[in-house]
Amino acid sequence: MKIVVGLGNPGKKYQGTRHNIGFDVLVGLAERFSAGSWRSSFEAEVTEIQVGSEKVLLLAPQTFMNLSGRSVRAVVNFYKLPIKDLLLVHDDINLPTGRLRLRGSGSAGGQKGLQNTIDQLGTSDFARLRIGVDRPSENVSVVNHVLQTFTKAERIIIEECVGRAASAVECWVNEGVNQAMNTFNQTASNE
């Protein structure tokens, strides 16, 4: 079994925002692999999919972004899974819109949901799929930027990117982090 966590904020107010791209990827995976109903557990919305021979739990923490690690720790502890079977999907302002960057471990890079997960798990040695949402313009704060919805032009890029991100997750499940990195750590199609 593997766990894929999409980071975001709960509620309609945050749907379609840059910060919720992790949730969008989970929805894409749930549709692609005909997931069952979502249910509440581990302070999250969860569902299961089958990717090849592997059962995968999709987890969307409902604790708000900055406390995501609480939910992740609860599910990892419950299933007693090795940390190598965990993948977090989240937004990253340090990457251009639509760029994917998969890593097997690393720092939080300023992403507070990822930092909280590292703090809760006591390690940064788990895979993460960063999805570029670009830096804010000069007159916009980072908080306001990540809580904004994508522009019409960005939405076209992001819809394609969510599909690539779902494929990257599928590759990670089936072939491991190194193969997924080699295949998907390319530039975005718009560059």
C-alpha positions, 0 to 999 in steps of 0.5 A: 500500500502507498499513500498519496497526500494532496495538500490544500485548504478545505471548503468551497472558498479555496477551490480552484486556488493555487494552494489547492493544486494538491487536492486537484491532483487527487481528484484527477487520480480518483477519476482516472482510477475510478475511486470509490466514495470519499470518506472522512478519516484521519482529519482528512477526506480519503478514498482508495484507488488501485494502480496496477497491483498496488492499493493507494490511499488518497488523503486530502487533509482537512486541517488547513494547509499549515497543520497538514502534518497532523493528518499525515502522521495519523495515517502513517502511524495507523498503517505503519507504512515505511516513509518511502511509501508516502508522496506529498503533492503540493504547490510551489511558488518557486517554480513556473506555473505548470512545472513539475518537480519530483524529489525523494526527500529535501527541505520544505522550501518555505511551503508551510504544509510541507514543513508541518508534515516534516515536523510531525513525521520527524523526517524529510525523507519522503517523496514530494511532487511540487507543482509550480504556481509561480511567484506573485507580482511585486504588489501581491503578498505570497499569501494572497497569491496562493489563495487566488484562483488561476487566471484563464490562461494559467487554468489551461496550463494547470489543467494539463499539468494536473494530468501530468502530475497524476501520471507522475504519481502513477509512475511513482507507484509503479516504477519508483521515485527515480524513474518518476523523477527521470520521466517527469522532472522536465520543463513545462510545455509552455516554456 
